[in-house]
Amino acid sequence: MLFATFDYFLFLPVVAVVHWLIGSPFGRTSWLFLVSLVFYAAWDPGDTVALLAIVGISYIFGLVQRRAPESARGLLLAAAAVCLLGPMVYFKYTRWVMDTLSVFVDVTVPERHHLPIGISFYSFQALAYVIDVRRTLGARSRGEVPKHPLEVESNPIRFATFLLFFPHLVAGPILRAGTLLTQLRLPRRLDPEDVSYALTRLATGLVKKLLIADVLRVGVVDSMFADPVRFGAFETLVALYAYSLQIYCDFSGYTDFAIGSARLFGFRIPENFDRPYRALSVAEYWRRWHITLSDWVRDYVYYPLGGSREGRLGPIQPYLNTYITLVILAVWHGANWTFVLYGLLHGTAVSINRYVKRAGWSVEAPSFVQASWRWALTFHFVVLARILFRSPDLDVAGSVVEQLVHGNWAWPRYSLHAWVVLALGYALHASPPDWATRARAAFGRLPAPVQGALLVVAGWLCVQYGPGDSLAFIYHDF
């Protein structure tokens, strides 16, 4: 069930009303578990096998670690990582690995597996729970105070609801157990302010998805990547600008739906974006883009590797850690050499940022001129690197680059509608951050009938000026 559809806007209020009519906190949690399972099964009932397996494995490993001696917990964690990441690796990477090996040796390349929707998200979330339990128990056994203490969840329904909670299940944000499990254990209530906030986030997500992302996808992006040789250099560059805005509005719009939907049940889940195209360095960009995934790889990959500390390789070690982390982050998105190169490219850029900063060449409070060229350089690096992110293979990526270099610079043949959406989308992204906060606060002060009327207008605009088709979110493929 897609968020930006009439079906979802019927499903959500019914689920919320029943939720609040149930008196007991555990009854409400059980209801959320049931509807979340139904929500996921509506995509493909067969996918629930992998999902429930991940839920069961992570729940059991949490309990077992609590009872195991400290000397056995490291081995248990390794076994949990294999079991939890195994299904994702099998479904997502087996064919790619075998296809690569077939270049060098004679192997049978299997058919492409159906990828269970959301498996990358819930697998990482489940593994984070097991790791956090391990860290908490290890710290306490050493007589230390855990940095981020996490209690083992013994209630299977509550634990399953933490992983299955439908607003974030399919495409994030990737929630830490401490964020949602803590709220599930406490009594919750719904304030009128929560409803107004939820409605504004849902409306924002609808506008981002239907009036910006889908319009740019249909009117600009898909046609260029389908046949790059038909487009000139200027047209190709504009399409890359459009794709960068499309993927931001598509994914941040999904996050708006997730945050708004969760708020209707009294839950607060974290933001996933902080205006990433305002970043002044590639390192800052990754602190603003897909924040929950960036934090995940930082805490569970980069820091365990040693982070920015010098190791066996001396001053080279932090740069190697950066490359490994960025490649893992990139390949998480898909099994393709385009993603490997994308990670290496970003690893190089972040390493350069680190070197410049450590050499003392970076200015903490840059002037307007310094900030301007740093922004322009960062933004265009991100836009051009997305050639690898969007292209289905290296051949298409090469064709896009060739058109950028050798194509003509005639005025692009895109529609006026697409141009207006592109300009307004970037203008909104560049607007002061507090404008959105003030707009939500102003909406919340309006009488309920006026709020309803404005939401109806937003829905009408989406129907009138949207692409007319229900298009899946980009990150559903990851």
C-alpha positions in Angstrom: 0.0 0.0 0.0 1.6 3.2 -1.1 1.5 6.2 1.2 0.5 8.8 -1.4 -2.8 7.0 -2.4 -6.4 7.3 -1.5 -6.3 3.8 0.0 -3.7 4.8 2.6 -5.7 7.9 3.5 -8.6 5.6 4.3 -6.5 3.1 6.1 -4.6 5.5 8.4 -7.5 7.2 10.2 -9.4 3.9 10.7 -6.3 2.4 12.3 -5.7 5.5 14.4 -9.3 5.7 15.6 -9.4 2.0 16.6 -6.0 2.4 18.3 -7.3 5.2 20.6 -10.6 3.4 21.3 -8.6 0.5 22.8 -8.2 1.3 26.5 -5.1 -0.8 27.5 -1.6 0.2 26.3 -0.7 -3.4 25.5 -4.0 -3.8 23.6 -3.0 -0.7 21.5 0.4 -2.2 20.8 -1.2 -5.6 19.8 -3.4 -3.7 17.4 -0.4 -2.0 15.8 1.3 -5.3 15.5 -1.7 -6.8 13.7 -2.3 -3.9 11.3 1.4 -3.6 10.6 1.6 -7.2 9.6 -1.4 -6.8 7.4 0.0 -3.6 5.9 3.3 -5.5 5.0 1.6 -8.6 3.7 -0.5 -6.5 1.3 2.6 -6.0 -0.7 3.4 -9.7 -1.1 2.3 -12.2 1.5 5.4 -14.3 0.8 7.7 -11.5 1.9 6.4 -11.9 5.5 8.4 -15.1 5.9 11.7 -13.2 5.7 10.3 -10.4 7.9 9.1 -12.7 10.6 12.3 -14.7 10.5 14.3 -11.5 11.2 11.9 -10.6 14.0 12.2 -14.0 15.6 16.0 -14.3 15.2 16.7 -10.8 16.7 14.3 -11.4 19.6 15.8 -14.7 20.5 19.4 -13.5 20.3 18.4 -10.6 22.6 17.1 -13.0 25.2 20.0 -15.5 24.9 22.6 -12.7 25.3 21.0 -11.7 28.6 21.4 -15.2 30.0 24.8 -16.0 28.4 28.2 -15.4 30.1 30.2 -12.4 28.9 32.8 -14.7 27.3 30.1 -16.1 24.9 28.4 -12.9 23.9 30.9 -11.9 21.2 30.4 -15.3 19.5 26.6 -14.9 19.9 26.8 -11.4 18.3 28.7 -12.8 15.3 26.2 -15.6 14.9 23.4 -13.0 15.1 25.0 -10.8 12.4 25.3 -13.8 10.1 21.7 -14.9 10.6 20.2 -11.4 10.4 22.2 -10.2 7.4 22.2 -13.6 5.6 18.7 -13.2 4.0 19.5 -9.7 2.8 22.8 -10.8 1.3 21.2 -13.9 -0.3 18.3 -12.0 -1.9 20.2 -8.9 -2.8 23.7 -9.8 -3.7 23.9 -13.5 -4.7 23.3 -12.9 -8.4 25.6 -9.9 -8.5 28.5 -11.8 -6.9 27.9 -14.9 -9.2 27.6 -12.7 -12.3 30.9 -11.0 -11.4 32.6 -14.4 -10.8 31.4 -15.6 -14.2 33.7 -13.2 -15.9 36.7 -15.1 -14.5 35.5 -18.6 -14.0 32.7 -20.9 -15.3 29.8 -20.6 -12.8 26.1 -20.8 -13.2 24.5 -17.4 -12.6 21.2 -17.8 -10.8 18.0 -16.1 -11.7 17.4 -12.7 -10.2 15.7 -13.2 -6.8 12.6 -11.3 -5.7 13.8 -8.8 -3.1 11.5 -8.7 -0.1 10.4 -5.1 0.3 12.1 -3.2 3.1 14.6 -6.0 3.9 17.6 -3.7 4.0 15.8 -1.4 6.5 14.5 -3.9 8.9 17.6 -6.1 8.8 19.8 -3.2 9.8 17.4 -2.2 12.5 17.2 -5.7 14.0 21.0 -6.0 14.0 21.4 -2.6 15.7 19.1 -3.9 18.5 21.3 -7.0 19.1 24.5 -4.9 19.0 23.1 -2.4 21.5 22.0 -5.2 23.8 25.5 -6.6 23.6 27.1 -3.3 24.3 24.8 -2.6 27.3 25.4 -6.0 28.9 29.1 -5.8 28.2 29.5 -2.4 29.8 27.6 -3.5 32.9 29.6 -6.7 33.3 32.7 -4.5 33.3 31.2 -2.2 36.0 30.7 0.7 33.5 27.7 2.8 32.8 26.5 2.1 29.3 26.6 5.0 26.9 23.3 4.2 25.4 21.7 1.7 27.7 19.1 -0.7 26.2 17.1 -3.2 28.1 16.4 -6.6 26.6 12.7 -6.7 25.4 11.1 -9.9 26.7 7.6 -9.2 25.4 7.4 -10.7 21.9 4.5 -8.6 20.7 6.0 -5.4 21.8 9.4 -6.3 20.2 7.7 -7.3 16.9 5.8 -4.1 16.9 9.0 -2.1 17.2 10.3 -3.8 14.0 7.0 -4.0 12.1 5.6 -0.6 12.9 4.1 0.2 9.5 5.0 3.9 9.1 8.7 3.2 9.0 8.8 -0.5 8.0 9.2 -0.3 4.2 11.7 2.6 3.8 12.7 4.0 7.2 13.7 6.0 9.1 15.9 3.3 10.6 14.9 3.4 14.2 17.1 2.6 17.2 15.4 0.2 19.6 15.8 2.8 22.4 13.7 5.3 20.3 10.5 3.3 19.7 10.7 0.4 22.3 10.9 3.0 25.1 7.8 4.7 23.8 5.9 1.4 23.4 6.6 0.6 27.1 5.1 3.9 28.3 1.4 5.0 28.4 0.7 7.3 25.5 -1.8 10.0 24.7 -2.8 12.1 21.7 -2.9 15.9 22.0 -4.7 18.2 19.5 -1.2 19.6 18.6 -0.2 16.1 17.6 -3.0 15.9 15.1 -2.3 19.3 13.6 1.4 18.4 13.3 0.6 15.0 11.8 -1.7 16.6 9.2 0.9 19.1 8.1 3.6 16.4 7.7 1.2 14.2 5.8 0.2 17.1 3.5 3.9 18.0 3.0 4.8 14.5 2.1 1.9 14.4 -0.4 3.0 17.6 -2.1 6.7 16.6 -2.2 5.8 13.2 -3.7 3.0 14.0 -6.2 3.7 17.7 -7.1 7.5 17.6 -7.3 9.1 14.2 -7.3 6.7 12.4 -9.6 6.3 15.3 -12.0 10.1 15.6 -12.4 10.4 11.8 -12.8 7.8 11.6 -15.5 8.6 14.9 -17.2 12.4 14.9 -17.1 14.4 12.2 -15.4 13.1 8.8 -16.7 13.3 9.9 -20.4 16.9 11.1 -20.2 18.2 8.0 -18.4 16.2 5.7 -20.7 18.1 7.0 -23.8 20.8 9.5 -22.9 22.1 9.8 -26.5 18.9 11.7 -27.5 19.7 14.5 -25.1 22.2 17.4 -25.3 24.6 18.5 -22.6 22.4 21.2 -21.2 19.4 18.9 -21.2 21.4 16.2 -19.4 22.6 18.6 -16.8 19.1 19.9 -16.1 17.9 16.3 -15.8 20.6 15.6 -13.2 19.4 18.7 -11.3 15.9 17.3 -11.6 16.9 13.9 -10.4 18.7 15.3 -7.3 15.5 17.2 -6.4 13.3 14.2 -7.3 15.1 11.8 -5.0 15.2 14.3 -2.2 11.5 15.1 -2.4 10.6 11.5 -2.9 12.5 10.1 0.1 12.0 13.1 2.4 8.4 13.0 1.4 8.2 9.4 2.5 9.8 10.5 5.8 7.2 13.1 6.2 4.5 10.4 5.8 6.3 8.2 8.4 6.7 11.0 11.0 3.2 12.3 10.5 1.6 8.8 10.6 3.6 7.9 13.8 2.5 11.1 15.5 -1.2 10.1 15.1 -0.4 7.2 17.4 1.5 9.4 19.9 5.0 8.4 18.7 7.9 10.7 17.9 10.4 9.2 15.4 13.5 11.0 14.2 14.0 13.3 11.3 15.9 11.8 8.3 16.9 14.9 6.4 18.3 18.4 7.2 18.2 20.2 3.9 21.2 18.3 2.5 21.8 20.5 -0.6 22.7 23.4 1.7 25.9 21.5 2.8 29.3 23.1 2.4 31.2 19.8 2.2 30.5 16.3 1.2 31.1 15.2 4.8 28.4 17.6 5.9 26.1 16.4 3.2 26.2 12.9 4.7 25.3 14.4 8.1 22.2 15.9 6.4 21.2 13.1 4.0 19.4 9.9 5.2 20.5 10.7 8.7 19.4 7.5 10.3 21.4 5.4 7.8 24.4 7.6 8.0 24.3 7.4 11.8 23.9 3.6 11.6 27.1 3.1 9.5 28.9 5.6 11.7 28.0 3.8 14.9 28.2 0.2 13.8 30.8 0.3 11.0 33.0 3.4 11.2 33.6 3.6 14.9 34.2 -0.2 15.4 36.8 0.1 12.6 38.6 2.7 14.7 36.9 5.9 13.4 39.3 8.8 13.0 41.9 7.2 15.3 45.2 6.1 13.8 45.6 2.3 13.8 48.0 -0.3 12.4 48.3 1.7 9.2 49.1 4.9 11.0 47.7 8.1 9.5 46.3 6.1 6.6 43.9 4.1 8.8 41.2 6.8 9.2 41.0 7.3 5.4 40.7 3.5 4.9 37.9 3.4 7.5 36.2 6.2 5.6 36.4 4.4 2.3 35.1 1.1 3.8 32.2 2.9 5.5 31.1 4.9 2.4 31.3 1.8 0.1 29.2 -0.2 2.5 26.7 2.7 2.7 26.6 2.9 -1.1 26.3 -0.9 -1.8 23.5 -1.1 0.8 21.4 0.7 -1.9 21.9 -2.0 -4.4 24.0 -4.8 -5.9 25.8 -3.1 -8.8 29.2 -1.8 -9.6 27.7 1.6 -10.1 27.1 1.7 -6.3 30.7 0.5 -5.6 32.1 3.4 -7.7 29.6 5.8 -6.1 30.9 4.8 -2.6 34.5 5.1 -3.7 33.8 8.5 -5.2 32.2 9.8 -2.0 34.9 8.2 0.1 37.5 10.2 -1.8 35.6 13.4 -1.4 35.1 12.9 2.4 38.7 11.9 2.7 39.7 15.2 1.0 37.4 17.0 3.4 39.2 15.4 6.3 42.7 16.1 5.0 41.8 19.8 4.3 40.4 20.2 7.8 43.3 18.5 9.5 45.8 20.6 7.5 44.1 23.7 8.9 43.0 24.9 5.5 39.3 24.8 6.4 37.5 27.9 7.8 35.0 27.2 10.5 33.0 30.4 9.8 33.5 31.1 6.1 32.7 34.4 4.5 29.8 34.7 2.0 32.2 34.2 -0.9 33.9 31.2 0.7 30.6 29.6 1.6 29.3 30.2 -1.9 32.1 28.4 -3.8 32.2 25.6 -1.2 28.4 25.2 -1.6 28.6 25.2 -5.4 31.5 22.7 -5.4 29.7 20.3 -3.0 26.3 20.6 -4.7 27.7 19.9 -8.1 29.8 17.0 -6.9 26.6 15.4 -5.3 24.6 16.1 -8.5 27.2 14.6 -10.9 27.9 11.6 -8.6 24.2 10.7 -8.9 24.8 9.6 -12.5 26.2 6.4 -10.9 23.4 6.2 -8.4 20.6 6.5 -11.0 22.1 4.6 -13.9 21.2 0.9 -14.2 24.7 0.0 -15.3 28.1 1.4 -16.2 27.2 1.6 -19.9 24.3 4.0 -19.2 26.4 6.0 -16.8 29.1 6.3 -19.5 26.6 7.5 -22.0 25.3 10.2 -19.6 28.9 11.4 -19.0 29.6 11.4 -22.7 26.6 13.6 -23.4 27.6 16.0 -20.7 31.1 16.3 -22.3 30.3 16.2 -26.0 26.6 17.1 -26.3 25.2 20.3 -27.6 24.1 23.2 -25.3 20.8 23.9 -27.0 17.9 25.0 -24.7 16.3 21.9 -23.1 13.0 20.7 -24.5 11.3 20.1 -21.1 7.8 21.4 -20.4 7.0 24.6 -18.7 5.4 22.6 -15.9 8.6 20.8 -15.3 10.6 24.0 -15.2 8.3 25.6 -12.7 8.4 22.6 -10.4 12.2 22.4 -10.6 12.5 26.1 -9.8 10.0 26.1 -7.0 11.4 22.9 -5.5 14.9 24.3 -5.2 13.6 27.6 -3.9 11.7 25.9 -1.1 14.8 23.8 -0.3 16.9 27.0 -0.1 14.4 28.8 2.1 15.3 29.6 5.8 14.8 26.4 7.9 12.5 28.1 10.4 9.9 28.9 7.7 8.6 25.3 7.7 8.5 25.4 11.5 6.6 28.7 11.6 4.2 27.4 8.8 3.4 24.3 10.8 2.8 26.4 13.9 0.5 28.8 12.0 -1.4 25.9 10.6 -1.9 24.5 14.1 -3.5 27.8 15.3 -6.1 27.7 12.6 -9.6 26.4 13.3 -10.2 22.8 12.5 -12.6 23.6 9.5 -10.0 25.8 8.0 -7.3 23.2 8.4 -9.6 20.7 6.7 -10.2 23.1 3.8 -6.5 23.7 3.3 -5.9 19.9 3.2 -8.6 19.5 0.7 -7.0 22.2 -1.5 -3.6 20.4 -1.2 -5.3 17.1 -2.3 -7.0 18.8 -5.2 -3.7 20.4 -6.4 -2.1 16.9 -6.3 -4.8 15.4 -8.4 -4.9 18.4 -10.8 -1.2 18.9 -11.3 0.4 15.5 -10.3 1.4 12.9 -12.9 -1.9 11.0 -12.6 -0.3 7.7 -11.7 0.6 6.2 -8.4 4.4 5.8 -8.6 6.4 3.8 -6.0 8.9 5.5 -3.8 12.5 5.2 -5.0 13.7 3.7 -1.7 11.2 0.9 -1.9 13.7 -0.7 -4.3 16.4 -0.7 -1.6 
